[in-house]
Amino acid sequence: MPETWVVNASPLIALARIGRLDLLVGADRDLLVPTAVVREVMAGGEADPARQALVAGFAAPQIEVAVDARVGEWGLGAGETAVLSLALERRARAVVDDRDARRAAGALGIPAVGTLGVVIRARGEGRIASAAAVIRELRGAGFRLHDATVRAALAQAFGEVWEP
């Protein structure tokens, strides 16, 4: 049975900037994007790669979500709230980078992964040759990751060395 991932704006935007939205999709997963996230992405300029991908039908259809009261108590942004609410409803994995959203996911028992985790997973699935190379691309496109976090994740998962 496929796993369901509910994706927030940050992973969509970051991976689209480097042309790697393919890392979010897979035969073993369904991808959902709440309409609140679509609105955030669509607020970007017409040249934004994530916006272009959504307009072209990436991760369609988008899902309207009722806010779960337990999620609403966390005071997160509209996108994060929708992602976590839908993940609770569908018993899905939340794909979020925001620290507070990840804390809320943990407290609510929602499995979560961030953009770094998506890259690590893709490397583990053999879909990319080097997680470090993709992470360097992400950083070059403006995505912020702490060196210590990247170093630890790569070493733990694959023994890859992080040299920024």
ZIDANOR-V960409 format. One record per residue. RES is the residue in three letters. BURIAL is + if it has 9 or more other ideal C-beta (glycine too) atoms within 8 Angstrom, else -. Layout:
res=(RES/RES)
burial=(BURIAL/BURIAL)
This chain:
res=(MET/PRO/GLU/THR/TRP/VAL/VAL/ASN/ALA/SER/PRO/LEU/ILE/ALA/LEU/ALA/ARG/ILE/GLY/ARG/LEU/ASP/LEU/LEU/VAL/GLY/ALA/ASP/ARG/ASP/LEU/LEU/VAL/PRO/THR/ALA/VAL/VAL/ARG/GLU/VAL/MET/ALA/GLY/GLY/GLU/ALA/ASP/PRO/ALA/ARG/GLN/ALA/LEU/VAL/ALA/GLY/PHE/ALA/ALA/PRO/GLN/ILE/GLU/VAL/ALA/VAL/ASP/ALA/ARG/VAL/GLY/GLU/TRP/GLY/LEU/GLY/ALA/GLY/GLU/THR/ALA/VAL/LEU/SER/LEU/ALA/LEU/GLU/ARG/ARG/ALA/ARG/ALA/VAL/VAL/ASP/ASP/ARG/ASP/ALA/ARG/ARG/ALA/ALA/GLY/ALA/LEU/GLY/ILE/PRO/ALA/VAL/GLY/THR/LEU/GLY/VAL/VAL/ILE/ARG/ALA/ARG/GLY/GLU/GLY/ARG/ILE/ALA/SER/ALA/ALA/ALA/VAL/ILE/ARG/GLU/LEU/ARG/GLY/ALA/GLY/PHE/ARG/LEU/HIS/ASP/ALA/THR/VAL/ARG/ALA/ALA/LEU/ALA/GLN/ALA/PHE/GLY/GLU/VAL/TRP/GLU/PRO)
burial=(-/-/+/+/+/+/+/+/+/+/+/+/+/+/+/+/+/+/-/+/+/-/+/+/-/-/-/-/+/-/+/+/+/+/+/+/+/+/+/+/+/-/-/-/-/-/-/+/+/+/+/+/+/+/-/-/-/-/+/-/-/+/+/-/+/-/+/+/-/-/+/+/-/+/-/+/-/-/+/+/+/+/+/+/+/+/+/+/-/+/-/+/+/+/+/+/+/+/-/+/+/+/-/+/+/+/-/+/-/+/-/+/+/+/+/+/+/+/+/+/+/+/+/-/-/-/-/+/-/-/+/+/+/+/+/+/+/+/+/-/+/-/+/-/+/-/-/-/+/+/+/-/+/+/+/-/+/+/-/+/-/+/-/-)
